[in-house]
Amino acid sequence: MLKTSNYVATLKNLGIDPLAAAAASVSELYRMTDAELNQLKTELIADAFRFHYDNNAFYRKACDEKGVTPAGIAGYDDLVRIPLIPIAKFKSASNHELLSRPLNTIEHEMRSTGTSGIPSVSRRCGDTLDTAITGIYAMYREFLGISKGAGLYICPSTEEIPEMGMIKALNMLAGLLDTHRFMVKEERFVPEDAIAQLMAWENGFTRHIIGPPFLIHRLVQFLKQTGRKIKLDKGSRVITLGGWKRFTGQMISRREFNLMCEEYLGLEPNGVRDIYALVESNVLAIDDEYQVKHVSPYVHFSVRDPNDLGKEVPMGQKGVLGILDPVALATPGMILTEDIVALIPDSRSGRSGQRIEYIMRAPSSLEFGCCAVNLEKKMDGQADEAVCPVVN
């Protein structure tokens, strides 16, 4: 058993869901010491591990084969021992084996499709959704500080693609805004319409631009090539989610993107805020005011040695990302991704917890992108120079 002060047991004895309490207390968790946060995080993850071990035959078998049981997770240093499920399992025909709760409890299925065209299916029960939604909004408030304004969504609406995880997560931001518009319709984007909408909101709302990098990049490129500039408002944000690699394999330079947003949108230097997220997990990693990504404080990132996935790499070194997400109850949140990241020690913001730098998709991955890449592929298949005369 854990040799700690038993945060989880104390909250349960009070009739409080420890996960719900953690998700609603993002700001407070970031202000704990690293030791305190690691202790709380370990208890939450150990409790989730025990739940999946007891309720998921597929996962229990994988754990027993490695000789790991809930009794063996005695502290923070033992988290590396918890078996991880390769993310490819979510794309397999047997992904129903991942269920730790009955199928009739599943409230929502979310999907992500990259270059392979094979969807990753992530199922969530009502309890998982309740906690995840609370945690997502808490992260948005902590790092984006948005409570009003207008959102120009350079992406399709959830009405057009209701199952796409990237769109679902971005659409949640609309609940914090006064008004919003989606500018991609039937897989077509008209930059002139987006600019006209921004100008219509001028002097009425603080204007935010939201979407995957490749589409916002198209808007800024259009402004550059047509010799136009827009001056957004104090506090405006450009919020990106979906990766910086295009369907062609070309990378969008984050530094160049930031500078172009400053020059052609009149954005403040720290106005671009990028989000890292996975459909299969409930984690968010969002840029702070220094554009350093902070991991959801109740989720643990374990960066593994590519040559020995049972070992972690030191702080600052690149490795394969493993995620321990205690929020996931319908399926185990213990996932080995195909992403290469590094944990970084930057603590300028004063927040505790983990901070990451996303590097790339692992060379062994069959995918080199996610929802945004597949969306770009579909849109470029419908490309028409008269609609969006932008050279990328």
Legacy VTK file of the C-alpha trace (Angstrom):
# vtk DataFile Version 3.0
C-alpha trace
ASCII
DATASET POLYDATA
POINTS 392 float
0.000 0.000 0.000
1.057 3.598 -0.504
3.167 5.060 2.265
1.648 8.539 2.108
-0.846 10.694 3.947
-3.654 9.029 1.948
-5.267 12.023 0.260
-7.495 9.676 -1.742
-8.716 7.725 1.287
-9.427 10.928 3.218
-11.537 12.404 0.411
-13.409 9.147 -0.109
-14.229 8.996 3.613
-15.736 12.478 3.264
-17.877 11.278 0.351
-15.870 13.306 -2.175
-14.681 11.860 -5.486
-10.884 12.421 -5.372
-10.605 12.671 -9.171
-13.420 15.210 -9.398
-11.792 17.231 -6.619
-8.426 17.176 -8.408
-9.930 18.190 -11.754
-11.726 21.113 -10.126
-8.557 22.244 -8.322
-6.064 22.675 -11.169
-4.811 26.077 -9.993
-4.401 24.858 -6.419
-2.530 21.714 -7.529
-0.034 23.777 -9.520
0.701 25.701 -6.346
1.566 22.620 -4.299
5.203 21.645 -3.949
6.408 19.056 -6.444
6.702 16.517 -3.630
3.105 17.111 -2.510
1.780 16.995 -6.071
3.704 13.815 -6.864
2.263 12.197 -3.749
-1.311 13.113 -4.656
-0.801 12.099 -8.280
0.641 8.750 -7.233
-2.365 7.982 -5.047
-4.819 8.867 -7.809
-2.968 6.760 -10.372
-2.500 3.811 -8.004
-6.225 3.875 -7.244
-7.072 3.923 -10.977
-4.561 1.133 -11.629
-6.238 -0.998 -8.970
-9.651 -0.357 -10.557
-8.555 -1.471 -14.026
-6.597 -4.438 -12.678
-9.732 -5.633 -10.867
-12.203 -4.960 -13.706
-10.364 -5.559 -16.978
-9.333 -9.141 -17.822
-7.214 -8.056 -20.804
-5.252 -5.519 -18.781
-4.940 -7.767 -15.720
-3.406 -10.497 -17.895
-0.856 -7.994 -19.265
-0.007 -6.928 -15.698
0.300 -10.502 -14.418
2.650 -11.354 -17.284
4.945 -8.578 -16.045
4.502 -9.541 -12.401
2.917 -6.220 -11.433
-0.048 -5.970 -9.072
-1.630 -3.004 -7.270
0.136 -4.046 -4.059
3.470 -3.417 -5.778
2.803 0.275 -6.398
4.073 1.659 -3.114
5.161 5.159 -4.126
6.049 7.645 -6.869
9.137 5.709 -7.968
6.951 2.656 -8.674
4.795 4.401 -11.288
7.277 3.386 -13.997
6.387 -0.254 -13.273
2.711 0.125 -14.248
2.228 -1.642 -17.616
1.340 0.593 -20.545
-1.010 -0.288 -23.405
0.418 0.512 -26.878
-1.751 3.188 -28.448
-2.158 1.038 -31.561
-4.541 -1.152 -29.530
-7.136 1.634 -29.769
-7.049 1.214 -33.574
-7.342 -2.558 -33.528
-10.428 -4.634 -34.281
-10.171 -5.976 -30.729
-10.223 -2.573 -29.003
-13.370 -3.672 -27.139
-10.990 -5.659 -24.908
-9.899 -2.353 -23.399
-13.240 -1.809 -21.674
-13.101 -1.814 -17.891
-16.762 -0.884 -17.672
-19.749 -2.464 -19.469
-20.482 -1.266 -22.985
-23.917 -0.014 -21.906
-22.221 2.553 -19.631
-20.336 4.161 -22.531
-21.709 7.627 -23.158
-19.354 8.915 -25.839
-16.961 7.638 -28.500
-14.271 9.966 -29.773
-12.136 9.308 -32.819
-8.847 10.446 -34.295
-7.716 9.518 -37.779
-4.250 10.236 -39.145
-2.525 9.342 -42.375
-3.283 5.611 -42.144
-7.008 6.283 -42.331
-7.638 3.823 -39.482
-9.570 5.527 -36.667
-8.458 5.357 -33.067
-11.594 4.803 -30.989
-11.648 6.124 -27.442
-14.675 5.341 -25.295
-15.739 7.309 -22.234
-18.313 6.571 -19.570
-20.337 9.248 -17.801
-18.009 9.413 -14.780
-14.977 9.901 -17.025
-16.722 12.641 -18.995
-17.823 14.471 -15.841
-14.267 14.645 -14.538
-12.609 15.254 -17.905
-14.887 18.175 -18.771
-14.240 19.804 -15.397
-10.487 19.355 -15.853
-10.460 20.687 -19.419
-12.273 23.868 -18.476
-10.006 24.330 -15.451
-6.944 24.026 -17.723
-8.429 26.482 -20.223
-9.048 29.008 -17.469
-5.594 28.520 -15.938
-3.611 28.990 -19.155
-5.841 30.898 -21.566
-7.658 33.159 -19.111
-10.667 33.463 -21.404
-14.144 34.278 -20.110
-15.567 36.410 -22.926
-14.933 37.630 -26.443
-15.422 36.264 -29.945
-13.893 33.089 -31.319
-13.021 32.736 -34.999
-12.758 28.989 -35.505
-10.561 28.168 -38.494
-11.822 24.594 -38.581
-15.054 22.690 -39.254
-17.817 22.639 -36.686
-18.747 19.646 -34.580
-21.973 19.565 -36.591
-19.901 18.538 -39.627
-17.462 16.234 -37.786
-19.052 15.355 -34.417
-16.729 12.444 -33.663
-13.385 14.202 -34.268
-11.584 14.658 -30.964
-9.646 17.776 -31.978
-12.823 19.626 -32.980
-14.649 18.481 -29.836
-11.911 19.835 -27.554
-11.698 23.164 -29.400
-15.477 23.518 -29.469
-15.533 23.414 -25.674
-13.845 26.812 -25.690
-16.993 28.294 -27.214
-18.680 27.910 -23.835
-16.336 30.596 -22.485
-17.005 33.065 -25.309
-19.768 35.547 -26.126
-19.970 34.515 -29.767
-18.140 32.371 -32.309
-18.117 31.365 -35.974
-16.769 28.295 -37.786
-15.043 29.252 -41.031
-14.471 25.836 -42.638
-17.604 24.541 -44.309
-17.866 21.421 -46.428
-14.051 21.128 -46.209
-13.495 24.581 -47.755
-11.902 27.652 -46.196
-12.325 31.141 -47.660
-9.785 33.543 -46.061
-11.716 36.636 -47.199
-14.749 35.490 -45.192
-12.602 34.961 -42.094
-11.105 38.442 -42.401
-14.535 39.995 -42.915
-15.796 38.294 -39.754
-12.838 39.547 -37.727
-13.484 43.098 -38.947
-17.211 42.801 -38.117
-16.272 42.044 -34.491
-13.800 44.945 -34.244
-14.497 47.306 -31.316
-17.191 44.931 -30.100
-15.318 41.903 -28.759
-11.849 40.734 -27.887
-11.125 38.513 -30.895
-9.547 35.055 -30.606
-8.521 32.772 -33.465
-8.816 29.037 -32.811
-7.900 25.995 -34.882
-5.170 23.641 -36.101
-1.854 25.327 -37.006
-2.017 24.525 -40.722
-5.310 26.381 -41.201
-4.388 29.443 -39.146
-1.091 29.428 -41.062
-3.106 29.617 -44.295
-4.977 32.668 -43.016
-1.773 34.466 -42.012
-0.084 33.528 -45.299
-3.063 34.975 -47.156
-2.701 38.251 -45.243
1.008 38.333 -46.019
0.601 37.628 -49.720
-2.231 40.131 -50.160
-0.382 42.836 -48.220
-2.970 43.147 -45.452
-2.556 43.452 -41.696
-5.061 43.180 -38.857
-4.664 44.579 -35.366
-6.240 42.206 -32.869
-7.129 43.310 -29.354
-5.285 43.419 -26.057
-5.688 39.938 -24.597
-6.440 38.277 -27.937
-5.201 34.711 -28.297
-4.331 32.481 -31.213
-5.086 29.012 -29.848
-3.748 26.015 -31.753
-4.339 22.292 -31.400
-3.520 19.479 -33.785
0.196 19.334 -34.449
2.658 21.284 -36.575
3.318 18.718 -39.278
1.426 19.049 -42.529
0.071 16.229 -44.680
2.985 16.742 -47.062
5.385 15.960 -44.213
6.577 19.573 -44.075
6.856 21.122 -40.613
5.352 24.519 -39.843
7.969 26.510 -37.938
6.554 27.549 -34.577
8.949 30.497 -34.387
7.984 31.709 -37.861
4.305 31.184 -37.055
4.590 33.296 -33.879
6.371 36.119 -35.708
3.829 36.125 -38.527
0.970 36.286 -36.022
2.622 39.277 -34.374
3.203 41.053 -37.689
-0.005 40.305 -39.585
-2.514 39.886 -36.749
-1.040 42.442 -34.343
-0.842 39.752 -31.680
1.057 40.264 -28.426
4.357 38.304 -28.269
2.984 35.624 -25.927
-0.418 35.511 -27.592
-0.016 32.147 -29.347
-0.986 29.302 -27.019
-0.557 25.766 -28.329
-2.256 22.712 -26.844
-1.023 19.121 -26.864
-3.734 16.513 -26.418
-4.569 12.936 -27.344
-7.975 11.467 -28.123
-7.062 8.349 -26.146
-6.273 10.319 -22.979
-7.897 13.084 -20.944
-4.643 15.007 -20.604
-4.002 18.524 -21.858
-0.626 20.209 -22.010
-1.109 23.933 -22.625
1.373 26.747 -23.207
1.850 29.166 -20.338
2.768 32.828 -20.750
6.312 31.754 -21.678
4.957 29.260 -24.236
6.050 26.309 -22.121
3.578 23.394 -22.032
2.279 22.280 -18.612
0.794 18.803 -18.188
-2.580 18.417 -16.441
-1.410 18.229 -12.795
-3.249 14.987 -11.965
-1.789 13.129 -14.994
1.729 11.676 -15.070
4.034 11.679 -18.095
6.647 8.930 -18.126
9.262 9.485 -20.849
10.751 6.127 -21.840
14.064 5.114 -23.357
13.329 4.175 -27.016
15.816 1.297 -26.719
14.366 0.002 -23.442
10.764 1.019 -22.858
10.929 -0.260 -19.299
13.264 2.599 -18.351
12.788 6.339 -18.182
15.195 8.887 -19.609
16.607 11.737 -17.475
15.001 15.169 -17.416
15.649 17.035 -20.662
16.340 13.961 -22.775
14.081 12.805 -25.605
12.055 9.624 -25.239
8.777 7.880 -26.016
5.847 9.301 -24.093
3.954 7.075 -21.684
0.832 8.491 -20.061
-0.718 7.528 -16.733
-4.168 9.108 -16.755
-6.291 8.326 -13.674
-9.353 10.072 -15.106
-9.973 7.295 -17.648
-12.342 4.719 -16.133
-14.034 3.181 -19.171
-10.640 2.017 -20.483
-7.192 2.007 -18.839
-5.483 5.389 -19.057
-2.062 3.731 -18.951
-0.930 4.332 -22.539
2.325 4.080 -24.471
2.054 6.683 -27.230
4.019 7.007 -30.452
5.171 10.539 -29.622
8.706 11.660 -28.841
8.838 14.310 -26.118
11.156 15.672 -23.451
10.364 16.803 -19.914
11.872 20.232 -19.346
12.838 22.020 -16.107
11.550 25.492 -17.060
9.767 26.830 -13.958
9.527 30.546 -14.774
5.750 30.558 -14.328
6.034 29.387 -10.702
3.792 26.386 -11.276
4.774 22.943 -10.042
4.203 19.755 -12.016
5.548 18.491 -15.326
6.408 20.572 -18.380
7.034 19.073 -21.812
8.410 19.819 -25.223
6.843 17.866 -28.065
9.539 16.727 -30.512
8.007 14.501 -33.188
6.087 11.337 -33.942
8.241 8.252 -33.370
9.969 7.022 -36.570
8.420 3.579 -36.062
4.889 4.988 -36.097
2.618 4.148 -39.020
1.083 7.614 -38.586
2.822 10.948 -38.913
-0.148 13.006 -37.876
-3.533 13.090 -36.214
-6.908 14.720 -36.822
-5.387 17.878 -38.296
-3.297 15.966 -40.824
-6.271 13.936 -41.979
-8.390 17.094 -42.183
-5.742 18.794 -44.319
-5.580 15.745 -46.583
-9.341 15.880 -47.133
-9.354 19.651 -47.669
-6.471 19.544 -50.133
-8.348 16.871 -52.041
-11.029 19.510 -52.514
-8.523 22.318 -53.187
-9.607 25.084 -55.508
-7.345 28.058 -56.208
-10.364 30.338 -56.518
-11.348 29.488 -52.957
-8.016 29.828 -51.188
-5.197 31.150 -53.400
-2.476 30.531 -50.871
0.899 29.044 -51.705
2.150 26.869 -48.830
LINES 1 393
392 0 1 2 3 4 5 6 7 8 9 10 11 12 13 14 15 16 17 18 19 20 21 22 23 24 25 26 27 28 29 30 31 32 33 34 35 36 37 38 39 40 41 42 43 44 45 46 47 48 49 50 51 52 53 54 55 56 57 58 59 60 61 62 63 64 65 66 67 68 69 70 71 72 73 74 75 76 77 78 79 80 81 82 83 84 85 86 87 88 89 90 91 92 93 94 95 96 97 98 99 100 101 102 103 104 105 106 107 108 109 110 111 112 113 114 115 116 117 118 119 120 121 122 123 124 125 126 127 128 129 130 131 132 133 134 135 136 137 138 139 140 141 142 143 144 145 146 147 148 149 150 151 152 153 154 155 156 157 158 159 160 161 162 163 164 165 166 167 168 169 170 171 172 173 174 175 176 177 178 179 180 181 182 183 184 185 186 187 188 189 190 191 192 193 194 195 196 197 198 199 200 201 202 203 204 205 206 207 208 209 210 211 212 213 214 215 216 217 218 219 220 221 222 223 224 225 226 227 228 229 230 231 232 233 234 235 236 237 238 239 240 241 242 243 244 245 246 247 248 249 250 251 252 253 254 255 256 257 258 259 260 261 262 263 264 265 266 267 268 269 270 271 272 273 274 275 276 277 278 279 280 281 282 283 284 285 286 287 288 289 290 291 292 293 294 295 296 297 298 299 300 301 302 303 304 305 306 307 308 309 310 311 312 313 314 315 316 317 318 319 320 321 322 323 324 325 326 327 328 329 330 331 332 333 334 335 336 337 338 339 340 341 342 343 344 345 346 347 348 349 350 351 352 353 354 355 356 357 358 359 360 361 362 363 364 365 366 367 368 369 370 371 372 373 374 375 376 377 378 379 380 381 382 383 384 385 386 387 388 389 390 391
